[in-house]
Amino acid sequence: MRLEKSSEHKSLQARPLSIRVGKKLRNSVNRLSSRQSTIPTDPVLSPAIFGWTGELAAHWQDIADEARQILLHRSEIPPLNEISPDHARIAGDGKWRSFFLVGYGYEVAENCARAPKTAALVKSIPGLNSAFFSILDPGAHIPRHRGVTRGIVTCHLGLIVPDDYGNCVMEVEDQQVHWREGEWLVFDDSYHHQVWNNTDQQRVILLLQVKRPMRFMGRLVNDLALGAIRHSPFVQDARKELGKWESAYQLAEQDEAA
């Protein structure tokens, strides 16, 4: 245990100062976000809180069709641990892949062109922070963790869900929830959560992160915090890695065309 703590300490010391400072401030910022929030701060939330969820759910089959086309080159969709070293602990087995359309406000133009209907729909969402297809392979487990800030809310739209959906489960605090095709799961990922896909089929969702509706002071602090994250190595390193995977995806498309 002592060795484990020592290794963790060294790992944290090696991280850029901006990330270490951000982690220290996270609890204070989250408390402010809770006080300033104009929506409930429960771990699991009603999709009806966001009016745009109905519009996207009405087009879920179009979105799923675009996801299926992208999955034709599944091996060229990067595992999350290879996009972001900061996610290595929770995505270390390589069974969680992410196809980004928007990440912390940065549009991935090539990917948006590959999923134009989905891209048009998500770009109309107020306060959009990130949007991507999240692909969880059979047998995958995402260990217990929590997100970086309560200033964003995470929304999952089920697209391709295992037949045995009861064995594909997310635990948010003490609640267990399941994905269903064409339906939303909305939750606050600043609470601890973990995921299991104990089936022999993939689970594919559209994962969105949007700004939490808050009063003025909360919005101001949240925008400052998200701006700092956007310009930190946490995001900038991931953008560089996505550029490398884009080349591989283009080659796969060219091979298919030939």
Buried (B, 14 or more C-beta within 10 A) or exposed (E): EEEEEEEEEEEEEEBEEBBEEBEEEBEEBBEBBBEBBEBEBEBBBEBEBBEBBEEBBEBBEBBBBBBEEBBEBEEBBBBBBBBBBBBEEBBBBEBBBBBBBBBBEBBBEEBBEBBEEBBEBBEEBEBBBBBBBBBBBBEBBBEEBBBBBBBBBBBBBBBBBBEEBEBBBBBBEEEEBBBEBBBBBBBBBBBBBBBBBBBEBBBBBBBBBBBBBBEEEBBEBBEEBBEBBBEBBBBEBBBEBBEEBBEEBEEBEEEEEE
